[in-house]
Amino acid sequence: MALIQVNYLSRALFRTVPLNVILPADKINYMTGEYLDSNGQKFKTLYLLHGLLGNYTDWVTGTRIQRWAEERNLAVIMPSGDNSFYFNGRMPMDDYETFIGKELPEVTRRMFPLSDKREDTFIAGLSMGGYGAFRNGIVYSDTFSHVGEFSGAMHLFEAKEADKGVGEFDKKLFDDPEAAAKTNLNPEVAFEEMLKEGRPVPKFYMSCGTLDPLYQSNVSMRDFVKSKGADVTWDEEERAHDWDFWDSQVFKFLNWLPLGDVNSGLSSGNVKVGD
């Protein structure tokens, strides 16, 4: 297993961008030094998005994602999304939606032995990244088969009493919030467009802490996609908007994904000397 920092020139953002990449290693028989897998295996891949004020290092420093990915032979791509909410901005060269949903899978598949199959490609995130993963997972449902959102910023287009006072920053995102709510920036509109276009519907893992101010907006979004026939797994804990919750949730999410044997990977804590 390798933890790799990548810097490459993004065409969508027109600047050099950083990524953290957790990449599985080939299985090696340490008694003989022989590679056990030589069949050109390509890895299942999770694109994992950080929250507001964060960057590409957050998931590695805030959770145990590296160890859990190693155990599951899962590649994880962690980009920096700045404070973009992962949609295309109003300024040129701020096409974060294009970056996340289109460019990043294409570029990382050229760099690393990642599967290009939809059923092997997943996206998830927390808070701002929860919204970004949820919406982009819908907009690019031809690419992503499983979507995870933890404490997602689902309140952006709501005016519920429980969400008042949340996200003063969010009010600066749109010139006209009412007009934006009618576009596919609103996950509900994006979901309706996906159904109308006949694109495949991802499976969803959704969660939020019951002490989180965003709890009700997450429940509302859960109920909306379930009412449209989506396959939704919901989880909640008596926690707030914090890393303890997200550490717990990404572990549950990985167990929910179709990854096979938990002990299939190779790491310093899981050394295999035989087949």
N, C-alpha and C positions, 0 to 999 in steps of 0.2 A: 504494500500500500504506500502510495506517495501523496504528500501534500505539496502542491505546486502553486506558485504564484505566477500568473500569466499577465503580461501587458501586451496589448495589440491595438492597432489603429482601427477604430470602429468607423465604418462608413455611415452608419445611422446617426452617430453622435459627432463625427468628424473630429475626433481627438483620441488620444491613447487612453484606454480604459484598463483597469485592473480586475482580475478575477482570482479567487481562490478555487482550486480544483482538488477534490479528493478523488484519487484514481486507484482502483484496485490493481494489485500486482498479480502476475501469473502465479499459479500454484507451483511450488517447487518442492521436490523431494530432497530434503537437506542431507539425507544419507548418501545420495548419488549425485546431487547437483543437477539432476535432470528436470526439465519443465514437464509438468504433468498434463497441462493443457496446451496443445499445439494446433488446435483446430480453428484458429482465427476467431475465437469468441469475442463478441462485442458486448459491452456492458450496458445494463439498464442504467438509466440516468435520471437524476433529480436536479432540477433547476430550483435553487433555494434563494428566496428574496428577503432582504433585511427590511427593517422598519425606518421610520422617520428619524433623521439625525444620525443614522448608522452608515455602515459601509460593508465592503466585501469580507471584512475580518470578523464581523459580529457573530456569525453562527459558530465559528470554530472556537472563539474565546468565550462565548456565552453558554454553550451547550456541549454535550458529549457526542455531537454528530459524527466526528471523525471515527471514533471507536465503533459506533453503531453501524456506520457505513462499511467499515472494514469487515465487520462480522457478517455483513449481508452481501458482500461483493458488489456494492452499489457505487457508481460514480456520482459525485455531487459537484455541481457547478454553482459557485456563489459570486455573482457580479455585484458591482456597485451601481445603485440606481439613484444616488444622490437623494434629493427630496422631491423626486419627480412624480411619485405615485404611479410610475411605470406606464404612463400614457404619453403620447406625442405632445410636446409643449407648444407654446405659442411662438417661440423663437425658432429660427432655422437651426438645424443641426441639434435639436433636442428631441429626436424621435425615439423616445425610450420604449414605446410600445413595439416599434419595428425592431429595435435592438433586442428586446427580451423575447418576443414571439417568433421572430423570423431569423434575424442575423445570428444571434447567439447559438441556437441549435445548429445552424449550418456551419459556422466557424469552428465550434468545438468538436463537431463530428469529423472535420478535416484534420484537426490537431490530434485527436485521441481516438482510440478504438471504441467508440460509442455506437450503440445500436441506433439505426434510423427508423426502427419500427415504432408506430404510434403506441402499441401496447407496452413498450419498454421505456416510454418517455413520460416523465411526471414533472409537475410544478407545484410549489408550495411557498408560503411566506407568512410572516407575522406582521400584524398591525398594518402599516402602509403597504408592506409587502404581501400581507394577506389579501388586501383589496387587489393589489397588482397581480398576484397569482390567480385569484379567483376570476377576475375580469379577463386577463390574457389567456387563461385556460379555456374560457368560453370563446373568445374571439378567435383563438388559434386552436380550436378543438380538433382540427385535422392533425395537429402535432402532438397534443397532450391528451393522454387517456385517463389520467388520475390527477385530481386537483386537491390541494390541501390549503386551508386558511385557518390561522390561529389568531384570535382577537382581531379579526380584519376590520379595517376602517370602512365599514359598510354604512356609516352614518352620513356620508358625503351628500347624499341626495334625499335625506330624510329631515323632518322637523319634529321628531318625537320629543316629548317632554323629557324623557330620560337622557337624551343626548344634548340638551341645552348646556352651553358652556364648554362643550368638548370641541377642541380643534379650532381655535382662532386662526391658526395657520391655514386651515382648510378653506377658509373664506376667501383667501387670496388666490386660490387655484384657478378660478373661472372668472372671465369677464361678466358672464351672465349665467349664474347657477341654474336658473329656471330653464334656460335654453339648453344648457349642458345636460340637464336631467332627461331631456328628450332624445339624446344621442346615445350611442353605445358606450359612452363613458359610464353610463349607468348600467351596472351589471344586469338589471332586469331587462332593459332594452336589448342589451347584447345577447341575452339568453333567448329572447323572442326572435331576434334575427337569426340565431343559430338554428332554431326550430324551423323557421320559415324557409331557410336555405337548404334544409335537409342534411345539415352536417352532423357528424356523430356527437353524441352527448357524453361528456366525461362523467366519471364517477367522482363524487365529492366527499371529502372529509372536512367537516366544519367543527370548530370549537371556540369556546370563549369562557373566561372565568366569570362566575356569578357575581363577583365583586367589581367587575370591570364596568366603567361607564358605557362601554360599547356593547354590553351584553344584549340589550334589547334589540338593537339594530342587527346584530348577528342572528338572533332568533327570528326576526322578521325575514331576513334574507333566506335563512334555512327553510322557513315555511313557504316562501315564494317558490323556490326551485323544487321543493317537494310537491307543491301543488301542480307543477308542470310535468310531473312524472319522473324527475331525476332520481337517481340512486344516491341517497345521502346518508352518510354515517355522521352522527352528532355526538360530541362529547363535551362535558362541562365539569369543572372542578370549582371548589370554593376558594378561588384565588383571584388576584387582581391582574393588572396589565404589567406583567413582569417576567423576568427570565426564568424563574422557578417554574412558572406555568408553561412557558415555551419549551423548556428543556424536557418537561414531562410529555408535552404534546408531540414534539417531533419524534420521540421514541414510540409513542402509540401510533403515530402516522406511519412510520416505517414498518411496524408490525402489521398495519392494515394493507400496505402495498403488496402486490403480487410478486414477492421477491424470492420465494422458495426457502431453502434451508438457512436458518439464522447463522449457523456456524460454517457457512460455505467459504467465507473469506479467509485471508491470511494477514496476520499482524504479529507484532512482537509478543502479544498476549495470547496468540492463538497459532502457535507454530505447529505445522503438520510435518511429520517425518516420513509418512507413508502415503499411500493412495487415499 
